[in-house]
């Protein structure tokens, strides 16, 4: 089916306003379903990203049909979902993605999309806008050379920005998200000015976590002690966002409880209150697998198949989707169990912590933690001891080394403490991904 055929199938109706059930805190507490369903519409992708969690490229076997996708839309509506975020791979590589956008909007839910934008043509943009897309977020990772290197496609930065600018010129809402890693961390300020000039309304920042392709390129991963310098940069980024009228939207893996916490999450009207996996968000894979978070995967995190159980049953009854709702501080361990903020923070983002140690509950990617270490004259760094096996969202394993921040003391005394990961499977000691040797962690 061609894009023009799809557009001809769109009914001529007035689209309803998105449901308002998620607009107040009280409504959010009463909601029975997720605020966001993040839906990997296909795993097919036109880029080769060095940090891709699901290792996108080829379609999954037995991806959902158009009719199945439309049924899922209705079940999400019945569950009380407020917004459906289409991701991939690249969602636009499905010929029926316009029909799915329209169905989401006709069901009264908001529909947005996150894309690399490489082949988001004017025809696709126009059709998306006709179908009722609310906003499109473009993944831009650094300035041109860095972005093209990370995305594995020459010219991808220019093509993504061209699509962003075209959509904005057509009156569409555009945003951007950027992964912070060893290659991009020094480019945030100049990149912001490019994005603000292009017309973005929001900028989501998140750290690269060591799963999927990123587990094969561990030199990309920020070291915990780098959070001190990073948050000095983020303070200047916040000032520029305020000056340019761009909303800063920190990802769930960026924080927590340092002196910037309130300002960082001002647009979310709160401070960090724990992982939202299975609480406010659910993930849907393109073959119908349902999980608690779009950034988690593998058999330990999949609640089950939509084809067998339906959305509501998996959301309400499975351990995998309900784990975060029912855990306590006794599920935390290491530094996070003893932290002053343990009951509120609950060890930050599960999708950031689990790929490091093989289990959640202790998260070294934390601004507060880095500050506390620094006050004691210490720092923490990660060292990979086991590579990933090569599957989607799989992870290697790391040991955490706590050591003196002073180089002379470090050389004289060695590590102060070492936290070993839970080694639960046999794989090769290094992953199969292509190295990025010039990254400077």
Backbone torsions as a table, in degrees:
resi	resn	phi	psi	omega
1	UNK	NA	128.6	-179.7
2	UNK	-81.1	165.3	178.1
3	UNK	-61.8	-37.9	179.6
4	UNK	-66.9	-35.9	176.5
5	UNK	-63.3	-41.1	179.0
6	UNK	-63.2	-44.6	-178.7
7	UNK	-62.6	-35.8	179.2
8	UNK	-67.2	-25.0	-179.8
9	UNK	-79.5	-12.4	-178.5
10	UNK	-68.4	125.2	177.5
11	UNK	-69.5	149.5	178.2
12	UNK	-90.9	94.1	-179.3
13	UNK	-138.0	160.7	173.4
14	UNK	-83.8	123.8	-177.6
15	UNK	-75.9	139.3	178.1
16	UNK	-71.5	155.2	173.2
17	UNK	-65.9	145.7	177.5
18	UNK	-57.0	145.6	-179.5
19	UNK	-57.6	141.1	-175.8
20	UNK	-100.4	12.8	-173.6
21	UNK	-65.0	-16.0	-177.2
22	UNK	-103.0	14.8	-172.1
23	UNK	-85.4	-14.4	178.9
24	UNK	-124.3	156.6	179.0
25	UNK	-62.8	-38.5	-179.9
26	UNK	-63.8	-40.8	178.4
27	UNK	-63.9	-38.2	179.5
28	UNK	-63.7	-39.0	179.7
29	UNK	-65.9	-33.0	-177.6
30	UNK	-82.4	-19.1	-172.7
31	UNK	-62.8	136.5	-178.9
32	UNK	-88.3	-19.3	-177.0
33	UNK	-118.5	-171.8	-177.2
34	UNK	-78.5	148.7	171.9
35	UNK	-69.9	-41.8	-179.5
36	UNK	-122.8	136.5	164.8
37	UNK	-112.0	117.1	-179.3
38	UNK	-99.9	114.7	-165.1
39	UNK	-115.1	112.1	172.7
40	UNK	-75.1	95.8	-172.7
41	UNK	-68.3	-33.3	173.1
42	UNK	-155.1	154.1	174.4
43	UNK	-91.7	-5.1	175.4
44	UNK	-61.9	138.0	-177.4
45	UNK	-146.6	150.6	180.0
46	UNK	-105.3	10.4	174.8
47	UNK	-128.5	173.8	-173.9
48	UNK	-132.3	65.6	-168.9
49	UNK	-71.8	133.5	-178.4
50	UNK	-71.1	-12.7	-178.0
51	UNK	-118.8	18.4	-175.0
52	UNK	-71.3	120.6	179.9
53	UNK	-64.6	-51.0	-178.4
54	UNK	-80.9	0.6	-177.3
55	UNK	56.4	51.7	-176.5
56	UNK	-64.7	156.5	179.2
57	UNK	166.9	-68.7	178.1
58	UNK	-96.1	152.2	176.3
59	UNK	-63.6	149.7	172.0
60	UNK	-69.1	148.9	172.1
61	UNK	-61.4	139.4	172.6
62	UNK	61.8	45.4	176.3
63	UNK	-66.0	155.9	-175.9
64	UNK	-58.8	142.5	175.5
65	UNK	-79.4	170.0	176.8
66	UNK	-57.6	-46.4	-178.2
67	UNK	-62.4	-39.5	178.4
68	UNK	-66.1	-40.6	178.1
69	UNK	-60.9	-43.2	-179.9
70	UNK	-65.4	-33.0	175.8
71	UNK	-68.5	-39.5	177.2
72	UNK	-61.3	-39.5	177.7
73	UNK	-56.0	-46.7	-179.4
74	UNK	-64.9	-37.8	179.3
75	UNK	-69.1	-35.9	175.7
76	UNK	-63.4	-42.0	177.5
77	UNK	-60.6	-46.5	-179.8
78	UNK	-63.0	-31.3	179.1
79	UNK	-75.9	-17.1	178.4
80	UNK	98.8	19.9	179.2
81	UNK	-63.9	141.6	-179.3
82	UNK	-95.8	-35.3	-176.3
83	UNK	-145.8	138.3	175.2
84	UNK	-110.7	122.8	179.2
85	UNK	-104.5	117.3	-179.9
86	UNK	-89.9	126.9	179.0
87	UNK	-132.9	-170.2	177.0
88	UNK	-146.9	-145.2	15.3
89	UNK	31.4	-141.0	174.3
90	UNK	-127.9	114.8	-176.7
91	UNK	-57.8	-34.2	-176.0
92	UNK	-70.5	-7.1	177.2
93	UNK	-80.6	-5.3	169.2
94	UNK	-90.4	132.3	-178.4
95	UNK	-67.1	-19.2	-176.9
96	UNK	-101.7	13.2	-174.3
97	UNK	-64.7	-28.0	177.9
98	UNK	-67.9	-42.5	177.6
99	UNK	-61.0	-38.0	-178.2
100	UNK	-70.1	-41.3	175.0
101	UNK	-57.0	-48.2	-177.8
102	UNK	-62.2	-41.2	179.9
103	UNK	-63.0	-39.9	177.8
104	UNK	-61.4	-45.0	-179.3
105	UNK	-68.6	-39.0	178.3
106	UNK	-66.0	-25.4	177.3
107	UNK	-79.6	-2.4	176.8
108	UNK	89.4	8.1	177.9
109	UNK	-98.5	155.8	173.0
110	UNK	-78.0	147.7	177.8
111	UNK	-129.9	126.1	175.4
112	UNK	-128.4	171.6	-179.4
113	UNK	-141.9	143.6	170.6
114	UNK	-114.3	131.1	-171.4
115	UNK	-146.8	153.3	169.0
116	UNK	-80.5	-18.4	170.9
117	UNK	74.4	8.4	-173.8
118	UNK	-60.1	-45.1	-178.9
119	UNK	-121.4	34.3	174.9
120	UNK	-83.5	86.7	-172.4
121	UNK	-74.8	162.7	174.7
122	UNK	-55.3	-37.3	178.7
123	UNK	-63.5	-42.1	177.9
124	UNK	-66.1	-42.2	179.1
125	UNK	-60.3	-47.4	-178.8
126	UNK	-61.1	-41.3	-179.6
127	UNK	-67.5	-38.8	177.7
128	UNK	-61.6	-42.1	-179.2
129	UNK	-67.7	-38.9	175.6
130	UNK	-61.2	-36.2	-177.1
131	UNK	-76.3	-14.8	175.2
132	UNK	106.4	19.5	177.4
133	UNK	-58.1	135.9	-176.3
134	UNK	-87.3	-41.4	-178.7
135	UNK	-158.2	149.9	177.8
136	UNK	-123.9	127.3	179.7
137	UNK	-103.7	124.6	-178.7
138	UNK	-99.9	129.8	178.5
139	UNK	-83.3	108.8	-179.9
140	UNK	-123.0	111.9	-174.1
141	UNK	-108.6	86.1	176.7
142	UNK	90.2	-177.3	175.9
143	UNK	-74.0	178.3	-165.1
144	UNK	-54.4	-52.5	-175.4
145	UNK	-64.0	-42.1	-179.5
146	UNK	-66.7	-46.8	179.9
147	UNK	-58.8	-48.8	-177.9
148	UNK	-62.1	-35.8	179.0
149	UNK	-67.9	-46.3	179.7
150	UNK	-66.4	-36.0	-177.4
151	UNK	-84.1	-13.4	174.9
152	UNK	73.7	15.3	-179.3
153	UNK	-137.5	118.5	177.1
154	UNK	-63.5	136.7	179.2
155	UNK	85.5	-0.1	-175.5
156	UNK	-67.1	-33.3	180.0
157	UNK	-64.8	-48.7	-178.5
158	UNK	-64.5	-39.2	-178.7
159	UNK	-70.5	-37.4	177.3
160	UNK	-65.0	-44.5	179.2
161	UNK	-66.5	-34.5	177.4
162	UNK	-64.2	-41.8	177.9
163	UNK	-65.9	-41.4	178.2
164	UNK	-59.6	-47.1	-177.9
165	UNK	-66.4	-36.9	179.0
166	UNK	-64.4	-45.7	-179.3
167	UNK	-62.1	-42.4	179.0
168	UNK	-64.0	-40.9	179.7
169	UNK	-65.1	-27.9	178.6
170	UNK	-81.4	0.7	179.5
171	UNK	94.5	6.4	179.2
172	UNK	-81.4	159.0	176.7
173	UNK	-89.3	132.1	-177.9
174	UNK	-128.5	144.9	176.7
175	UNK	-138.2	178.0	177.9
176	UNK	-143.1	153.1	168.8
177	UNK	-129.7	147.8	-176.0
178	UNK	-136.6	132.4	174.3
179	UNK	-87.3	134.0	178.6
180	UNK	-97.5	120.7	177.9
181	UNK	-147.5	-170.3	-174.7
182	UNK	-63.8	-23.5	179.2
183	UNK	-89.4	-29.0	-172.6
184	UNK	-100.9	-14.5	-168.4
185	UNK	-63.5	-26.1	179.7
186	UNK	-92.2	1.8	-176.5
187	UNK	-111.2	5.9	-173.2
188	UNK	-62.3	-45.8	-176.9
189	UNK	-65.3	-50.6	177.5
190	UNK	-65.7	-33.2	177.7
191	UNK	-64.2	-40.4	-179.9
192	UNK	-57.8	-42.4	-178.2
193	UNK	-62.9	-38.4	176.9
194	UNK	-62.1	-45.8	-176.9
195	UNK	-69.0	-40.1	178.9
196	UNK	-64.6	-40.9	177.2
197	UNK	-61.7	-30.4	-178.5
198	UNK	-79.4	-11.1	172.8
199	UNK	103.9	19.0	-179.0
200	UNK	-68.0	146.8	175.0
201	UNK	-94.8	-22.5	-178.1
202	UNK	-146.1	152.9	177.1
203	UNK	-133.2	115.3	176.5
204	UNK	-94.4	129.7	176.5
205	UNK	-116.5	136.1	178.9
206	UNK	-149.3	153.6	179.1
207	UNK	-85.2	150.3	171.2
208	UNK	-72.0	129.2	179.8
209	UNK	-108.8	152.4	-170.1
210	UNK	-83.4	65.3	172.2
211	UNK	-130.6	165.8	-178.5
212	UNK	56.9	-136.3	-178.5
213	UNK	-60.8	-32.1	-179.7
214	UNK	-66.4	-26.6	176.3
215	UNK	-67.6	-23.3	177.2
216	UNK	-86.5	-8.8	179.7
217	UNK	-127.9	62.3	-172.7
218	UNK	-62.7	-18.4	178.5
219	UNK	-66.8	-14.2	176.4
220	UNK	-75.5	-25.7	-169.4
221	UNK	-73.4	132.8	175.6
222	UNK	-63.5	137.9	170.8
223	UNK	-79.0	145.0	-178.3
224	UNK	-53.4	-37.4	-178.2
225	UNK	-68.7	-17.3	178.2
226	UNK	-71.4	-13.8	-178.5
227	UNK	-64.4	-25.1	177.4
228	UNK	-62.9	-50.4	179.1
229	UNK	-69.6	-38.9	-179.2
230	UNK	-58.7	-44.3	-176.4
231	UNK	-74.7	-20.7	168.8
232	UNK	-65.5	-40.7	175.9
233	UNK	-65.8	-42.6	-178.1
234	UNK	-64.0	-29.2	176.2
235	UNK	-63.8	-39.8	177.3
236	UNK	-71.1	-34.4	176.2
237	UNK	-62.2	-43.4	178.5
238	UNK	-59.5	-41.1	178.7
239	UNK	-62.9	-40.9	179.7
240	UNK	-70.0	-37.2	176.5
241	UNK	-60.5	-44.3	179.2
242	UNK	-63.5	-42.6	-178.2
243	UNK	-66.2	-33.3	-176.6
244	UNK	-96.4	-2.0	179.4
245	UNK	72.0	30.7	178.0
246	UNK	-105.3	133.0	179.8
247	UNK	-78.7	125.9	172.7
248	UNK	-83.7	129.1	179.9
249	UNK	-126.0	95.3	-178.7
250	UNK	-71.3	135.2	174.1
251	UNK	-66.8	162.7	-176.9
252	UNK	-64.1	-18.3	-179.0
253	UNK	-96.2	13.1	-178.1
254	UNK	-114.8	113.9	-179.8
255	UNK	163.8	-153.0	3.6
256	UNK	-137.5	145.5	167.8
257	UNK	60.4	21.9	165.8
258	UNK	-80.4	-175.5	-176.4
259	UNK	-65.5	-13.2	179.0
260	UNK	-95.8	-0.1	-170.1
261	UNK	-56.0	-49.5	-178.4
262	UNK	-63.2	-44.1	-179.9
263	UNK	-68.4	-37.1	-177.9
264	UNK	-62.2	-39.9	-176.4
265	UNK	-105.6	23.4	179.6
266	UNK	-59.2	-39.1	-178.3
267	UNK	-68.7	-18.8	178.4
268	UNK	-95.8	1.1	177.0
269	UNK	57.5	36.5	179.6
270	UNK	-168.6	172.2	166.6
271	UNK	-100.1	176.4	-178.2
272	UNK	-63.4	129.3	-179.3
273	UNK	-125.3	24.3	175.7
274	UNK	105.6	162.5	-177.4
275	UNK	-57.9	135.5	-177.2
276	UNK	-94.4	1.6	-178.8
277	UNK	-61.1	123.0	-179.6
278	UNK	75.2	0.6	176.7
279	UNK	-107.9	-59.1	179.0
280	UNK	-111.7	-10.2	-174.1
281	UNK	-137.7	151.3	169.4
282	UNK	-137.1	156.6	177.0
283	UNK	-113.9	144.3	176.7
284	UNK	-126.2	123.7	176.6
285	UNK	-89.3	162.7	-168.4
286	UNK	-71.7	-10.6	174.0
287	UNK	-101.1	9.0	177.1
288	UNK	95.7	2.2	175.2
289	UNK	-68.0	135.5	-178.0
290	UNK	-112.0	133.8	-177.7
291	UNK	-140.9	172.0	-173.8
292	UNK	-81.0	-18.8	-173.0
293	UNK	-151.6	138.5	179.4
294	UNK	-66.1	-18.2	-177.6
295	UNK	-99.1	7.9	173.8
296	UNK	-113.1	155.2	179.0
297	UNK	-163.7	-171.1	-178.2
298	UNK	81.5	164.7	-173.1
299	UNK	-60.1	-27.2	-178.9
300	UNK	-72.7	-17.3	-175.6
301	UNK	-115.3	-4.3	179.7
302	UNK	-87.8	124.0	178.5
303	UNK	-73.8	-30.9	-179.5
304	UNK	155.2	-174.2	-177.7
305	UNK	-97.0	133.2	174.7
306	UNK	-58.6	-37.1	-177.7
307	UNK	-60.3	-28.3	-178.6
308	UNK	-93.3	-33.4	-168.1
309	UNK	-124.0	-23.5	-173.6
310	UNK	84.0	161.6	-174.3
311	UNK	-66.9	-48.7	-172.3
312	UNK	-61.5	-44.9	-178.7
313	UNK	-61.7	-43.9	-179.3
314	UNK	-66.2	-39.2	178.2
315	UNK	-66.3	-41.9	-171.1
316	UNK	-87.8	-26.8	-166.3
317	UNK	-119.7	-13.8	-174.5
318	UNK	-89.0	146.5	177.8
319	UNK	-61.5	-41.5	-173.9
320	UNK	-62.4	-39.4	180.0
321	UNK	-84.4	-20.6	-178.0
322	UNK	-99.8	-4.2	-174.5
323	UNK	-55.4	-48.9	-175.8
324	UNK	-65.6	-32.1	-179.5
325	UNK	-66.8	-26.8	-170.6
326	UNK	-113.8	-4.4	-177.7
327	UNK	-72.6	164.0	178.2
328	UNK	-129.3	177.8	178.9
329	UNK	-63.5	-18.6	177.5
330	UNK	-70.2	-11.3	173.9
331	UNK	-85.3	-7.4	176.8
332	UNK	-87.7	162.4	179.9
333	UNK	-154.6	170.3	179.4
334	UNK	62.9	-147.1	-176.7
335	UNK	-57.9	-40.1	-175.5
336	UNK	-65.1	-29.2	179.2
337	UNK	-68.7	-32.0	-176.7
338	UNK	-95.9	-4.7	-175.4
339	UNK	-66.5	147.3	178.0
340	UNK	-57.9	-33.1	-176.3
341	UNK	-94.6	14.2	-171.8
342	UNK	-53.5	-48.5	-174.3
343	UNK	-69.4	-26.2	179.0
344	UNK	-88.8	-46.9	-173.2
345	UNK	-79.4	-38.6	-178.2
346	UNK	52.6	42.2	173.3
347	UNK	69.6	25.6	171.8
348	UNK	65.8	-145.7	-173.3
349	UNK	-79.7	123.3	179.3
350	UNK	-62.2	-38.8	-177.0
351	UNK	-71.0	-14.0	174.5
352	UNK	-91.1	-38.7	-175.2
353	UNK	-78.1	-43.3	-174.6
354	UNK	-58.6	-42.0	-179.0
355	UNK	-68.7	-11.9	-179.3
356	UNK	-84.1	-53.4	-173.2
357	UNK	-106.8	-3.1	-177.8
358	UNK	85.3	2.7	176.7
359	UNK	-159.9	150.5	179.6
360	UNK	-80.0	176.3	172.4
361	UNK	109.6	-7.6	178.3
362	UNK	-147.4	112.0	-168.1
363	UNK	-120.7	109.7	-179.5
364	UNK	-79.1	-11.0	-178.2
365	UNK	-87.0	74.7	-170.3
366	UNK	-144.5	126.6	-180.0
367	UNK	-65.6	-46.9	179.0
368	UNK	-56.9	-45.7	-178.6
369	UNK	-62.1	-43.3	178.7
370	UNK	-62.5	-38.2	177.7
371	UNK	-65.4	-42.1	179.9
372	UNK	-65.2	-39.7	176.7
373	UNK	-63.0	-43.2	-177.8
374	UNK	-61.4	-38.2	179.5
375	UNK	-64.6	-24.6	178.5
376	UNK	-93.9	5.2	-178.3
377	UNK	76.4	23.0	-176.1
378	UNK	-120.8	169.7	171.7
379	UNK	-149.3	163.9	177.1
380	UNK	-123.1	143.1	175.2
381	UNK	-141.7	155.5	-178.1
382	UNK	-104.3	144.8	178.9
383	UNK	-135.2	118.6	-177.6
384	UNK	-70.8	132.3	179.6
385	UNK	-117.3	-10.8	179.7
386	UNK	-152.5	133.4	-179.2
387	UNK	-84.5	169.7	178.4
388	UNK	-82.7	159.9	-174.3
389	UNK	-85.1	-15.2	176.6
390	UNK	111.5	8.0	179.3
391	UNK	-99.6	170.5	179.1
392	UNK	-63.7	132.7	178.9
393	UNK	60.2	13.7	176.8
394	UNK	-75.4	165.2	-176.2
395	UNK	-136.7	154.7	165.6
396	UNK	-83.2	-167.2	176.7
397	UNK	-131.9	148.5	-175.6
398	UNK	-129.2	148.6	165.9
399	UNK	-100.5	147.5	178.8
400	UNK	-103.8	122.6	-178.1
401	UNK	-108.5	120.1	174.8
402	UNK	-98.6	129.0	-172.4
403	UNK	-150.0	168.8	176.7
404	UNK	-65.7	140.9	176.6
405	UNK	-78.0	-24.5	177.5
406	UNK	-72.6	123.0	-175.8
407	UNK	-58.4	-37.1	-178.8
408	UNK	-68.8	-42.9	176.8
409	UNK	-65.1	-38.1	179.5
410	UNK	-61.9	-44.1	-179.8
411	UNK	-67.9	-34.2	-176.1
412	UNK	-78.6	-35.8	-169.9
413	UNK	-113.3	-15.5	-179.7
414	UNK	71.0	-162.8	-176.2
415	UNK	-64.8	144.9	172.3
416	UNK	-83.1	-38.0	178.1
417	UNK	-156.5	154.2	178.0
418	UNK	-133.6	127.6	175.6
419	UNK	-104.6	116.4	-179.2
420	UNK	-89.0	148.9	178.4
421	UNK	-77.9	170.3	172.9
422	UNK	-87.2	108.0	-179.2
423	UNK	-87.6	111.0	-171.7
424	UNK	-121.3	1.3	-178.3
425	UNK	-154.5	155.8	-178.8
426	UNK	-99.2	118.1	175.9
427	UNK	-139.2	171.1	176.2
428	UNK	-65.1	149.0	-175.9
429	UNK	-66.5	-16.7	176.3
430	UNK	-133.5	150.4	-177.6
431	UNK	-81.6	171.6	-174.7
432	UNK	-88.0	1.1	-172.2
433	UNK	-72.9	164.2	178.7
434	UNK	-76.9	136.0	-178.4
435	UNK	-74.1	154.1	173.2
436	UNK	-119.8	75.3	-164.2
437	UNK	-64.3	-23.7	-175.3
438	UNK	-88.9	1.2	174.8
439	UNK	-64.1	141.7	-175.7
440	UNK	-117.3	86.3	178.7
441	UNK	-71.6	NA	NA
